[in-house]
């Protein structure tokens, strides 16, 4: 298995400038399919703070994007977004679901890039210390260990992505998928299949979860918010937002990722 420690900005700068709209549209379709599964399970409302981000930039003539944030009785913060310039080699798409404190099921994290090769991240974001809470690990990570290993064995063209950021590395669970790869039809399908399988599994966890005692929920909600904000603000890929739209707009987008300007109450 190959490995890279090159960051996204370096990968983009070291690659030819080409039109990757086809892959961008495939990624959009995949996230639309996954979000439809999530929408069938949860009731959510778009937070008004993200309505101004429905469309920004000059896409398709230049860089652009969209960021929609949602909340609901069981969902603290869900983000469905993209940013980039597909006609100039780059697009970054996200679908993340941060659950409410009523259950301890891991949060759902999905990111898809084209830079111009493909890149993807799929993970179950832990809400417990895995080496301390063995039962939590056994419930949500041990069952994914074999699928994680199988993906590594069955996809030799994929290159493991090791972030140069130590903070980002420590934010990954032991079953995180994080790879770059040639944009062949087979590889795109492998990513799509794994993402669908993971979302299906995650939704089953949600349905089967035991409720968190009322007296423990406030602390869990606070822990979740700190984690979400740190991941959004410390993401090295934020530099691409600055490059495309400047610091002020990037700061607005980062707040959108963690709900810093939200208007609706948390569950």
KETI-360816 format. One line per field, with one value per atom (N, C-alpha, C): atom name; z, y, x. Coordinates in Angstrom, 1 decimal. Each point is the difference from the previous one (the first is absolute). Example, Ala and Ser with C-alpha at 12.3 -4.5 7.8 and 13.67 -1.06 7.14 Angstrom:
a	N:CA:C:N:CA:C
zz	7.8:0.0:0.0:-0.7:0.0:0.8
yy	-5.7:1.2:1.2:1.1:1.1:1.1
xx	13.2:-0.9:0.9:-0.4:0.9:-0.8
//
This chain:
a	N:CA:C:N:CA:C:N:CA:C:N:CA:C:N:CA:C:N:CA:C:N:CA:C:N:CA:C:N:CA:C:N:CA:C:N:CA:C:N:CA:C:N:CA:C:N:CA:C:N:CA:C:N:CA:C:N:CA:C:N:CA:C:N:CA:C:N:CA:C:N:CA:C:N:CA:C:N:CA:C:N:CA:C:N:CA:C:N:CA:C:N:CA:C:N:CA:C:N:CA:C:N:CA:C:N:CA:C:N:CA:C:N:CA:C:N:CA:C:N:CA:C:N:CA:C:N:CA:C:N:CA:C:N:CA:C:N:CA:C:N:CA:C:N:CA:C:N:CA:C:N:CA:C:N:CA:C:N:CA:C:N:CA:C:N:CA:C:N:CA:C:N:CA:C:N:CA:C:N:CA:C:N:CA:C:N:CA:C:N:CA:C:N:CA:C:N:CA:C:N:CA:C:N:CA:C:N:CA:C:N:CA:C:N:CA:C:N:CA:C:N:CA:C:N:CA:C:N:CA:C:N:CA:C:N:CA:C:N:CA:C:N:CA:C:N:CA:C:N:CA:C:N:CA:C:N:CA:C:N:CA:C:N:CA:C:N:CA:C:N:CA:C:N:CA:C:N:CA:C:N:CA:C:N:CA:C:N:CA:C:N:CA:C:N:CA:C:N:CA:C:N:CA:C:N:CA:C:N:CA:C:N:CA:C:N:CA:C:N:CA:C:N:CA:C:N:CA:C:N:CA:C:N:CA:C:N:CA:C:N:CA:C:N:CA:C:N:CA:C:N:CA:C:N:CA:C:N:CA:C:N:CA:C:N:CA:C:N:CA:C:N:CA:C:N:CA:C:N:CA:C:N:CA:C:N:CA:C:N:CA:C:N:CA:C:N:CA:C:N:CA:C:N:CA:C:N:CA:C:N:CA:C:N:CA:C:N:CA:C:N:CA:C:N:CA:C:N:CA:C:N:CA:C:N:CA:C:N:CA:C:N:CA:C:N:CA:C:N:CA:C:N:CA:C:N:CA:C:N:CA:C:N:CA:C:N:CA:C:N:CA:C:N:CA:C:N:CA:C:N:CA:C:N:CA:C:N:CA:C:N:CA:C:N:CA:C:N:CA:C:N:CA:C:N:CA:C:N:CA:C:N:CA:C:N:CA:C:N:CA:C:N:CA:C:N:CA:C:N:CA:C:N:CA:C:N:CA:C:N:CA:C:N:CA:C:N:CA:C:N:CA:C:N:CA:C:N:CA:C:N:CA:C:N:CA:C:N:CA:C:N:CA:C:N:CA:C:N:CA:C:N:CA:C:N:CA:C:N:CA:C:N:CA:C:N:CA:C:N:CA:C:N:CA:C:N:CA:C:N:CA:C:N:CA:C:N:CA:C:N:CA:C:N:CA:C:N:CA:C:N:CA:C:N:CA:C:N:CA:C:N:CA:C:N:CA:C:N:CA:C:N:CA:C:N:CA:C:N:CA:C:N:CA:C:N:CA:C:N:CA:C:N:CA:C:N:CA:C:N:CA:C:N:CA:C:N:CA:C:N:CA:C:N:CA:C:N:CA:C:N:CA:C:N:CA:C:N:CA:C:N:CA:C:N:CA:C:N:CA:C:N:CA:C:N:CA:C:N:CA:C:N:CA:C:N:CA:C:N:CA:C:N:CA:C:N:CA:C:N:CA:C:N:CA:C:N:CA:C:N:CA:C:N:CA:C:N:CA:C:N:CA:C:N:CA:C:N:CA:C:N:CA:C:N:CA:C:N:CA:C:N:CA:C:N:CA:C:N:CA:C:N:CA:C:N:CA:C:N:CA:C:N:CA:C:N:CA:C:N:CA:C:N:CA:C:N:CA:C:N:CA:C:N:CA:C:N:CA:C:N:CA:C:N:CA:C:N:CA:C:N:CA:C:N:CA:C:N:CA:C:N:CA:C:N:CA:C:N:CA:C:N:CA:C:N:CA:C:N:CA:C:N:CA:C:N:CA:C:N:CA:C:N:CA:C:N:CA:C:N:CA:C:N:CA:C:N:CA:C:N:CA:C:N:CA:C:N:CA:C:N:CA:C:N:CA:C:N:CA:C:N:CA:C
zz	0.0:0.0:0.0:-1.0:-0.1:1.0:0.3:1.0:-0.5:0.3:-0.2:1.2:0.2:1.1:-0.6:-1.3:-0.7:0.3:0.4:0.3:-1.3:0.2:-1.2:-0.8:0.6:-0.8:-0.9:0.6:-0.8:-1.1:0.3:-1.0:-1.2:0.3:-1.1:-0.8:0.7:-0.7:-0.8:0.4:-0.7:-1.2:-0.3:-1.0:-1.1:-1.2:-1.1:0.2:-0.6:0.1:-1.0:0.4:-0.9:0.5:-0.9:0.3:0.7:1.3:0.7:0.3:-0.8:0.2:0.1:-0.9:0.0:1.4:0.6:1.3:1.1:-0.1:0.9:0.0:-1.2:0.0:0.5:-0.2:0.6:1.5:0.6:1.4:0.5:-0.7:0.4:0.0:-1.0:0.0:1.1:0.3:1.2:1.3:0.2:1.3:0.0:-1.1:-0.1:0.4:-0.5:0.3:1.5:0.6:1.4:0.8:-0.3:0.7:0.0:-1.1:-0.1:1.0:0.2:1.0:1.4:0.3:1.3:0.2:-1.1:0.1:0.3:-0.5:0.2:1.5:0.7:1.4:1.0:-0.3:0.9:-0.5:0.9:-0.3:0.2:-1.0:0.2:-0.7:0.5:-0.6:-0.3:-1.2:-0.3:0.9:0.5:0.9:-0.9:0.4:-0.8:-0.2:1.0:-0.2:-1.2:-0.6:-1.2:-1.3:0.1:-1.3:-0.9:0.5:-0.9:-0.7:0.5:-0.6:-1.0:-0.4:-0.9:-1.3:-0.4:-1.2:0.2:-0.1:0.1:-1.1:-0.3:-1.1:-1.4:-1.0:-1.4:-0.8:0.7:-0.7:-0.9:-1.3:-0.6:-0.7:0.1:-0.7:0.8:1.3:0.8:1.3:1.0:1.3:0.6:0.7:0.7:1.1:0.5:1.0:0.6:0.9:0.7:1.4:1.0:1.3:0.6:0.4:0.7:1.3:1.1:1.3:0.5:0.6:0.5:1.4:0.7:1.4:0.1:1.1:0.3:1.3:0.4:1.3:0.3:-0.9:0.2:-0.6:-0.7:-0.8:0.5:0.6:0.5:-1.2:-0.9:-1.2:-1.1:-1.1:-1.3:-1.0:-0.7:-1.1:-1.3:-1.0:-1.4:-0.8:-0.5:-0.6:-1.1:-0.8:-0.9:-0.2:-0.4:-0.3:-1.0:-1.0:-0.9:-1.3:-1.0:-1.4:-0.9:-0.2:-0.7:-1.4:-0.7:-1.3:0.1:1.3:0.2:1.0:-0.1:0.7:1.4:0.7:1.4:0.4:0.9:0.7:1.3:1.0:1.3:0.5:0.3:0.3:1.4:0.8:1.3:0.3:0.7:0.7:1.4:1.0:1.3:0.9:0.9:0.9:1.4:0.8:1.4:0.8:0.6:0.7:1.3:0.5:1.2:1.2:1.2:1.2:0.6:-0.7:0.4:-0.1:-0.9:-0.2:-0.2:0.2:-0.1:-1.3:-1.0:-1.3:-0.5:-0.6:-0.6:-1.1:-0.1:-1.1:-1.4:-1.0:-1.4:-0.7:-0.5:-0.8:-1.4:-1.0:-1.4:-0.7:-0.7:-0.8:-1.3:-1.1:-1.4:-0.7:-0.5:-0.7:-1.5:-0.8:-1.3:-0.1:-0.4:0.2:-1.1:-1.1:-0.7:0.1:0.8:0.3:1.0:0.3:1.0:1.4:1.0:1.4:0.8:1.0:0.9:1.4:0.9:1.4:0.5:0.7:0.6:1.4:1.0:1.4:0.9:1.1:1.2:1.0:0.3:0.9:1.4:0.8:1.3:1.0:0.9:1.1:1.4:0.0:1.2:-0.3:1.1:-0.1:-0.2:-1.2:-0.5:0.9:0.4:0.8:1.4:0.4:1.4:0.0:-1.0:0.0:-1.0:0.4:-0.8:-0.6:0.7:-0.5:-1.2:0.1:-1.1:-1.2:0.2:-1.2:-0.6:0.9:-0.5:-0.8:0.4:-0.7:-1.4:-0.1:-1.2:-0.8:0.5:-0.8:-0.3:0.9:-0.3:-1.2:-0.1:-1.1:-1.4:0.1:-1.3:-0.3:0.9:-0.2:-1.3:-0.1:-1.2:-1.3:-0.1:-1.2:-0.3:1.0:-0.2:-0.6:0.6:-0.5:-1.4:-0.3:-1.3:-1.1:0.4:-1.0:-0.4:1.1:-0.3:-0.9:0.3:-0.8:-1.4:-0.2:-1.3:-1.0:0.5:-0.8:-0.1:-0.7:0.0:-0.7:-0.8:-0.6:1.0:1.1:1.0:0.8:0.2:0.8:1.3:1.1:1.3:0.2:0.5:0.3:1.4:0.3:1.4:0.1:0.7:0.1:0.7:-0.6:0.7:1.3:0.3:1.2:1.1:1.0:1.1:0.6:0.1:0.5:-0.8:-1.3:-0.9:0.1:0.1:0.2:1.3:1.1:1.2:0.0:-0.9:-0.1:-0.7:-0.7:-0.7:0.9:-0.2:0.8:-0.7:0.7:-0.6:-1.2:-0.3:-1.2:-1.0:0.1:-1.0:-1.4:-1.0:-1.4:-0.5:-0.5:-0.4:-1.1:-1.3:-1.1:-1.2:-0.7:-1.4:-1.0:-1.2:-1.0:-1.4:-1.0:-1.4:-0.2:-0.8:-0.2:-1.0:0.1:-0.9:0.4:-0.9:0.3:1.2:0.0:1.0:1.4:0.1:1.2:0.5:-0.9:0.4:0.6:-0.6:0.4:1.4:0.2:1.3:1.1:-0.2:1.0:0.2:-1.0:0.1:0.8:-0.3:0.6:1.5:0.4:1.4:0.7:-0.6:0.7:0.3:-1.0:0.2:1.1:0.0:1.0:1.4:0.1:1.3:0.5:-0.9:0.4:0.5:-0.8:0.4:1.4:0.3:1.3:1.1:-0.3:1.0:0.3:-1.0:0.3:0.9:-0.2:0.8:1.5:0.1:1.4:0.7:-0.8:0.6:0.4:-0.8:0.3:1.3:0.2:1.1:1.2:0.0:1.1:1.3:1.1:1.3:0.3:0.7:0.3:1.0:-0.1:1.0:1.2:1.2:1.1:0.0:0.3:-0.1:0.7:1.1:0.8:-0.7:-1.0:-0.7:-1.3:-0.4:-1.4:-0.2:1.0:-0.2:-0.2:0.8:-0.1:-1.4:-0.4:-1.3:-1.2:0.1:-1.0:0.0:1.1:0.1:-0.6:0.3:-0.5:-1.6:-0.5:-1.4:-0.7:0.6:-0.6:0.0:1.0:0.0:-1.0:-0.2:-1.0:-1.4:-0.2:-1.4:-0.3:0.9:-0.3:-0.2:0.8:-0.2:-1.3:-0.5:-1.2:-1.2:0.1:-1.1:0.0:1.1:0.0:-0.3:0.4:-0.2:-1.3:-0.8:-1.3:-0.9:-0.3:-0.9:-1.4:-0.4:-1.3:-0.1:1.2:0.0:-0.8:-0.2:-0.8:-1.5:-0.4:-1.4:0.0:1.0:0.1:-0.1:0.8:-0.1:-1.4:-0.6:-1.3:-1.0:0.1:-1.0:0.3:1.4:0.3:1.1:0.5:1.0:1.4:1.0:1.4:0.5:-0.3:0.6:-0.4:-1.2:-0.5:0.6:0.0:0.6:1.5:0.7:1.4:0.1:-0.9:0.0:-0.3:-0.9:-0.4:1.2:0.6:1.1:1.1:0.3:1.0:-0.4:-1.3:-0.5:0.3:-0.1:0.2:1.4:1.0:1.4:0.6:-0.7:0.5:0.9:-0.3:0.8:-0.1:-1.1:-0.2:0.1:0.5:-0.1:0.7:-0.5:0.5:0.8:-0.4:0.6:1.2:1.0:1.2:-0.2:0.8:0.0:0.6:-0.4:0.6:1.4
yy	-1.2:1.2:1.2:0.9:1.3:1.0:1.0:1.0:1.4:1.0:1.4:0.8:1.0:1.0:1.4:0.1:1.3:0.6:1.2:0.6:0.4:0.4:0.2:1.1:1.1:1.1:-0.4:-0.8:-0.4:-1.0:-0.9:-0.9:0.8:1.0:0.8:0.7:0.7:0.8:-0.9:-1.2:-0.9:-0.8:0.3:-0.7:0.9:-0.6:0.9:0.5:1.2:0.6:-0.6:-0.7:-0.6:0.2:-0.3:0.1:-1.4:0.1:-1.2:0.0:0.7:0.1:-1.3:-0.9:-1.3:-0.7:0.0:-0.7:0.8:1.4:0.8:-0.3:-0.2:-0.3:-1.4:-1.0:-1.3:0.1:0.8:0.2:0.6:1.0:0.7:-1.1:-0.8:-1.0:-1.0:-0.4:-0.9:0.6:1.2:0.7:0.2:0.3:0.1:-1.3:-1.1:-1.3:-0.3:0.3:-0.3:0.9:1.3:0.9:-0.4:-0.6:-0.4:-1.1:-0.9:-1.1:0.7:1.0:0.6:0.8:0.7:0.8:-0.9:-1.3:-0.9:-0.5:0.2:-0.4:1.1:1.2:1.1:1.2:0.7:1.2:1.2:0.8:1.1:1.3:1.1:1.3:0.8:0.6:0.8:1.2:0.2:1.1:1.3:1.1:1.2:0.6:-0.3:0.6:-0.4:-1.1:-0.6:0.3:0.7:0.3:0.9:0.9:0.9:-0.7:-1.3:-0.8:-1.0:0.1:-0.9:0.0:1.1:0.1:1.2:-0.2:1.1:-0.2:1.1:-0.1:0.2:-0.5:0.2:-1.2:-1.2:-1.3:0.1:-0.5:-0.8:0.7:1.4:0.7:0.1:-0.2:0.0:-0.7:0.2:-0.7:0.4:-1.0:0.2:-1.0:-0.1:-1.0:0.2:-0.9:0.0:-0.6:0.5:-0.6:0.1:-1.1:-0.1:-0.7:0.7:-0.6:-0.3:-1.2:-0.4:-0.4:0.0:-0.5:-0.6:-0.8:-0.6:-0.6:-0.7:-0.6:-1.0:-0.7:-1.0:0.4:1.1:0.4:1.4:0.0:1.3:0.9:-0.6:0.9:-1.0:0.2:-0.7:1.0:-0.4:0.9:-0.7:0.6:-0.5:1.1:-0.1:1.1:-0.4:1.0:-0.2:1.4:-0.1:1.2:-0.3:0.9:-0.3:0.7:-0.5:0.4:-1.2:-0.8:-1.3:0.2:1.1:0.2:0.2:0.3:0.2:-1.0:-1.3:-1.1:-0.3:0.9:-0.2:0.2:-1.0:0.1:-0.8:0.5:-0.6:0.0:-1.2:-0.2:-0.7:0.4:-0.5:-0.4:-1.1:-0.4:-0.5:0.8:-0.4:0.1:-0.9:0.0:-0.1:1.0:0.0:-0.2:-1.1:-0.4:0.8:0.0:0.6:-0.9:0.5:-0.7:-1.1:-0.3:-1.0:-1.4:-0.2:-1.3:0.3:-1.1:0.2:-0.6:-0.3:-0.5:1.0:-0.5:0.9:0.9:1.2:0.9:-0.6:0.5:-0.5:1.1:-0.4:0.9:-0.5:0.8:-0.4:1.2:-0.1:1.0:-0.6:0.7:-0.5:1.2:-0.4:1.1:-0.5:1.0:-0.3:1.2:-0.4:1.0:0.0:-0.7:-0.6:-1.5:-0.7:-1.4:0.0:-1.2:-0.2:-0.1:0.3:-0.1:-0.1:-0.9:-0.1:-0.3:0.4:-0.2:-0.5:-1.1:-0.4:-0.5:0.5:-0.4:0.1:-0.7:0.0:0.8:1.3:0.9:-0.4:-0.5:-0.5:1.0:-0.4:0.8:-0.6:-0.8:-0.6:-0.3:-0.2:-0.4:-1.5:-0.4:-1.3:-1.0:0.4:-0.9:0.0:0.9:-0.1:-0.7:0.2:-0.5:-1.2:-1.2:-1.1:-0.4:0.2:-0.4:0.9:1.3:0.9:-0.4:-0.3:-0.5:-1.3:-0.9:-1.3:0.3:1.0:0.2:0.7:0.9:0.9:-0.1:-0.6:-0.1:-1.4:-0.9:-1.4:-0.5:0.2:-0.5:0.6:1.1:0.7:-0.4:-0.7:-0.3:-0.9:-1.0:-0.9:0.7:0.8:0.8:0.9:0.6:1.0:-0.8:-1.1:-0.8:-0.5:-0.4:-0.5:1.0:1.3:1.1:0.2:-0.1:0.2:-1.1:-1.3:-1.1:0.0:0.5:-0.2:1.2:1.1:1.2:0.4:-0.7:0.3:1.3:0.6:1.3:1.1:-0.2:1.1:0.3:1.3:0.4:0.6:-0.6:0.5:1.4:0.9:1.4:0.2:0.3:0.4:1.5:0.6:1.5:0.4:1.1:0.6:0.6:0.3:0.6:-1.1:0.1:-1.0:0.1:1.2:0.1:-0.8:0.1:-0.7:-1.5:-0.4:-1.5:-0.5:0.8:-0.5:0.1:0.7:0.1:-1.2:-0.8:-1.2:-1.2:-0.7:-1.2:-1.2:-1.1:-1.1:-0.7:0.4:-0.6:1.1:1.2:1.0:-0.5:0.4:-0.2:1.4:0.0:1.3:-0.2:0.0:-0.4:1.0:0.1:0.6:-1.2:0.3:-1.1:0.5:-0.8:0.4:0.0:0.9:0.1:-0.9:-1.3:-1.0:-0.3:-0.6:-0.4:-1.0:-0.9:-1.0:0.6:1.0:0.6:0.9:0.7:0.8:-0.8:-1.2:-0.9:-0.6:-0.3:-0.6:1.0:1.3:1.0:0.1:0.1:0.1:-1.2:-1.2:-1.2:0.1:0.3:0.1:1.0:1.2:1.1:-0.4:-0.7:-0.4:-1.1:-0.9:-1.0:0.6:1.0:0.6:0.8:0.7:0.8:-1.0:-1.1:-1.0:-0.5:-0.3:-0.6:1.1:1.2:1.1:0.2:0.0:0.2:-1.2:-1.2:-1.1:0.3:0.5:0.3:1.0:1.0:1.0:-0.6:-0.9:-0.6:-0.9:-0.6:-1.0:0.6:1.3:0.6:0.1:-0.1:0.2:1.5:0.5:1.5:0.3:1.2:0.6:0.5:-0.2:0.5:1.6:0.5:1.5:0.8:-0.5:0.8:0.0:-0.8:-0.1:0.7:0.5:0.5:1.4:0.8:1.4:-0.1:-0.9:-0.1:-0.6:-1.0:-0.6:1.0:0.9:1.0:1.0:0.4:0.9:-0.6:-1.3:-0.7:-0.1:-0.2:-0.1:1.3:1.1:1.3:0.4:-0.3:0.3:-0.8:-1.3:-0.8:0.5:0.3:0.5:1.3:0.9:1.3:-0.2:-0.8:-0.2:-0.6:-1.0:-0.6:1.0:0.8:0.9:1.1:0.5:1.2:-0.5:-1.2:-0.4:-0.8:-0.1:-0.8:0.8:-0.7:0.6:0.4:-0.7:0.3:1.4:0.6:1.4:1.0:-0.3:0.8:0.2:-1.1:0.1:1.0:0.1:1.0:1.4:0.2:1.3:0.3:-1.0:0.2:0.4:-0.6:0.2:1.2:0.3:1.0:1.0:-0.2:1.0:-0.5:0.7:-0.4:0.2:1.1:0.4:-1.1:-0.3:-1.0:-1.4:-0.3:-1.3:-0.1:1.1:0.0:-0.3:0.6:-0.2:-1.5:-0.6:-1.3:-1.0:0.3:-0.9:0.1:1.2:0.1:-0.8:0.0:-0.8:-1.5:-0.5:-1.4:-0.4:0.8:-0.4:0.6:0.9:0.6:1.2:0.7:1.2:1.2:0.0:1.1:-0.5:-1.2:-0.6:0.8:0.0:0.7:-1.0:-1.2:-1.0:-0.6:-0.4:-0.5:-1.4:-0.4:-1.3:-1.0:-1.3:-0.9:-0.3
xx	0.8:-0.8:0.9:-0.3:0.8:-0.5:0.8:-0.3:0.5:-0.7:0.5:-0.2:0.9:-0.2:-0.1:-0.3:-0.1:-1.4:0.0:-1.3:-0.8:-1.3:-0.8:0.5:0.4:0.5:1.2:0.9:1.2:-0.4:-1.0:-0.4:-0.6:-0.8:-0.6:1.0:1.0:1.0:0.9:0.2:0.9:-0.7:-1.2:-0.8:-0.4:-0.2:-0.5:-1.4:-0.2:-1.4:-0.9:-1.0:-0.9:-1.4:-1.0:-1.4:-0.4:-0.5:-0.3:-1.5:-0.8:-1.4:-0.7:0.4:-0.7:0.1:1.2:0.1:-0.7:0.1:-0.7:-1.5:-0.6:-1.4:-0.3:0.9:-0.1:0.0:0.9:0.0:-1.2:-0.5:-1.3:-1.1:-0.1:-1.0:0.1:1.2:0.2:-0.5:0.4:-0.4:-1.5:-0.6:-1.5:-0.7:0.6:-0.6:0.1:1.2:0.2:-0.9:-0.1:-0.8:-1.5:-0.4:-1.4:-0.3:1.0:-0.2:0.0:0.8:0.0:-1.3:-0.5:-1.2:-1.2:0.0:-1.1:0.0:1.1:0.0:-0.2:0.5:0.0:-0.9:-0.6:-0.7:1.0:0.3:0.9:-0.6:0.5:-0.4:1.3:0.0:1.2:0.1:1.2:0.2:0.1:-0.7:0.0:1.4:0.9:1.4:0.7:-0.4:0.7:-0.8:-1.1:-0.8:0.8:0.8:0.8:1.1:0.3:1.0:-0.5:-1.3:-0.5:0.8:0.5:0.8:0.9:1.3:1.0:1.1:0.7:1.0:-0.7:0.8:-0.5:-0.1:-0.1:-0.1:-1.3:0.1:1.1:1.1:-0.1:1.0:1.3:0.0:1.2:-0.3:0.8:-0.2:-1.4:-0.5:-1.3:-0.2:-1.3:-0.3:-1.4:-0.3:-1.3:0.3:-0.7:0.1:-1.4:-0.6:-1.3:0.2:-0.4:0.0:-1.4:-0.2:-1.3:0.1:-1.2:-0.1:-1.4:-0.1:-1.3:0.0:-1.1:-0.2:1.1:0.6:1.0:1.4:0.0:1.2:0.4:1.2:0.5:0.4:0.8:0.4:0.4:-0.7:0.4:0.4:1.1:0.5:0.0:-0.5:0.1:0.5:1.3:0.7:0.9:0.4:1.1:0.7:1.3:0.7:1.1:0.3:1.0:-0.2:0.8:0.0:0.2:-1.1:0.2:0.7:-0.2:0.6:1.5:0.5:1.4:0.5:-0.5:0.6:-0.4:-0.8:-0.2:-1.5:-0.4:-1.3:0.1:-0.6:0.0:-1.5:-0.5:-1.4:-0.1:-1.0:-0.2:-1.4:-0.2:-1.2:0.3:-0.3:0.3:-1.3:-0.2:-1.1:0.5:-0.3:0.4:-1.3:-0.1:-1.2:-0.2:-1.3:-0.3:0.5:-0.1:0.6:-1.0:-1.0:-1.0:0.6:1.0:0.7:1.4:0.9:1.4:0.6:-0.9:0.5:1.0:1.1:1.0:-0.7:0.6:-0.5:0.5:-0.7:0.4:0.8:1.1:0.9:0.3:-0.3:0.3:0.5:1.1:0.6:0.5:-0.3:0.4:0.7:1.2:0.8:0.3:0.2:0.7:1.0:1.3:1.1:1.1:0.1:-1.1:-0.2:0.9:-0.3:-1.2:-0.4:-1.1:0.6:-0.9:0.4:-1.3:0.1:-1.2:0.3:-0.9:0.0:-1.3:-0.1:-1.2:0.4:-0.8:0.4:-1.2:0.2:-1.0:0.8:-0.4:0.7:-0.4:1.0:-0.2:-0.6:-0.8:-0.5:0.4:1.0:0.5:1.5:0.8:1.4:0.0:0.4:-0.1:0.8:1.2:0.8:-0.4:-0.9:-0.6:-1.3:-0.8:-1.4:0.0:0.4:0.1:-1.4:-1.1:-1.3:-0.4:0.4:-0.3:0.8:1.3:0.8:-0.6:-0.4:-0.6:-1.3:-0.8:-1.2:0.1:1.0:0.0:1.3:1.0:1.3:0.5:-0.1:0.4:-0.9:-1.3:-0.7:0.4:0.7:0.4:1.4:0.7:1.4:0.2:-0.8:0.2:-0.3:-1.2:-0.2:1.1:0.6:1.1:1.2:0.4:1.1:-0.3:-1.3:-0.3:0.1:-0.4:0.2:1.5:0.8:1.4:0.6:-0.4:0.5:-0.5:-1.3:-0.6:0.2:0.6:0.2:1.4:0.9:1.4:0.4:-0.9:0.3:-0.2:-0.6:-0.2:1.2:0.3:1.1:-0.4:0.5:-0.4:0.4:-0.9:0.4:0.3:1.2:0.4:0.1:-0.8:0.0:1.3:0.6:1.2:-0.4:-1.3:-0.4:-0.2:0.7:-0.2:-1.4:-0.6:-1.3:-1.0:0.1:-0.9:0.2:1.2:0.3:-0.7:0.1:-0.5:-1.6:-0.6:-1.4:-0.6:0.8:-0.5:-0.2:-1.1:-0.2:0.8:0.1:0.8:-0.6:-1.3:-0.6:-0.3:0.7:-0.2:0.6:-0.7:0.5:0.5:1.2:0.5:1.1:-0.5:0.9:-0.1:1.1:-0.1:0.1:-0.4:-0.1:-0.2:0.4:-0.3:-1.5:-0.5:-1.5:-0.6:0.3:-0.6:-1.4:-0.8:-1.4:0.0:0.9:0.1:0.2:0.9:0.4:-1.2:-0.6:-1.1:-1.1:-0.3:-1.0:0.4:1.3:0.4:-0.3:0.3:-0.3:-1.5:-0.8:-1.4:-0.6:0.5:-0.5:0.3:1.2:0.4:-0.8:-0.1:-0.8:-1.4:-0.7:-1.3:-0.1:0.9:0.0:0.2:0.9:0.3:-1.2:-0.7:-1.2:-1.1:-0.2:-1.0:0.3:1.3:0.4:-0.2:0.4:-0.2:-1.4:-0.9:-1.4:-0.6:0.5:-0.4:0.5:1.2:0.5:-1.0:-0.4:-0.9:-1.3:-0.6:-1.2:0.1:1.1:0.2:0.6:0.3:0.8:-0.9:0.7:-0.6:0.0:-1.0:0.0:1.0:0.6:0.9:-0.9:0.4:-0.8:0.0:-1.1:-0.3:1.1:0.5:1.0:1.4:0.2:1.3:0.0:-1.2:-0.1:0.7:-0.1:0.6:1.5:0.7:1.4:0.4:-0.8:0.3:-0.2:-1.0:-0.2:1.1:0.5:1.1:1.3:0.2:1.2:-0.1:-1.2:-0.2:0.3:-0.5:0.2:1.5:0.7:1.5:0.7:-0.4:0.7:-0.3:-1.3:-0.4:0.7:0.1:0.6:1.5:0.6:1.5:0.3:-0.8:0.3:-0.2:-1.1:-0.3:1.1:0.4:0.9:1.5:0.3:1.4:0.2:-0.9:0.1:1.0:1.1:1.0:-0.5:-1.1:-0.6:-0.7:-0.2:-0.6:0.8:1.3:0.9:-0.6:-0.7:-0.5:-1.2:-0.8:-1.0:0.6:1.1:0.6:0.5:0.6:0.6:-1.2:-1.1:-1.1:-0.8:-0.3:-1.0:0.5:1.2:0.5:-0.4:0.7:-0.1:-1.4:-0.6:-1.3:-1.1:-0.1:-0.9:0.3:1.3:0.4:-0.4:0.2:-0.4:-1.5:-0.8:-1.5:-0.3:0.7:-0.2:0.3:1.2:0.4:-1.0:-0.6:-1.0:-1.3:-0.2:-1.1:0.2:1.2:0.3:-0.2:0.2:-0.2:-1.3:-0.6:-1.3:0.3:1.0:0.4:-1.0:-0.8:-0.9:-1.5:-0.2:-1.3:-1.1:-1.2:-1.1:-1.0:-0.1:-0.9:0.7:-0.8:0.5:0.6:1.0:0.5:-1.0:0.0:-0.9:0.3
//
